[in-house]
């Protein structure tokens, strides 16, 4: 097995061009040519802010707070329905959320947040794997659960892909 990092600005391209046979991706995935396998990770989303951001000083934050701040945005070709998980256009109560600095990698997201140019919803594993100086991870009290699943091109399904999906299903999702 070879591990390859995939860029969220083109989350499905490597599957379609054959560079990658199977991938993990956050849900939802609504691509008609891709098969969704078992959920491998599920935990509430976090809010990444600069360590000195006004939200970092509050005792409690929620999803409504996003309407007061700018979220980094990668734009097309990333499907809009997929972006809505981490870069929603509206808070739960309907208030619009501004989209801000254009980013193409997680490192660019973290840099924009650390500089105070944006706040960002992230999956829970970010707090474990991306401990940058100047960043703080908050737990919105009403954050939805972010889920990751295995996905692959339906037309290229192989015995190896089925075996990996079966092993993942038998192991069960990691929950935070």
Protein Blocks (a to p, Z undefined) as FASTA:
>chain_A
ZZddddfklmmlmmmnomambdcdddddfbfkbccdddfbdcdddddddfkbmklmpmbd
cfklmmmpccddebjabdfklmmmmmcfbdfkopacddddddfbfklmmmmmmnopaccd
ddfklmmmmccehiacdddfkbccddddddddfklgcfklmmmmmmmmmnopadZZ
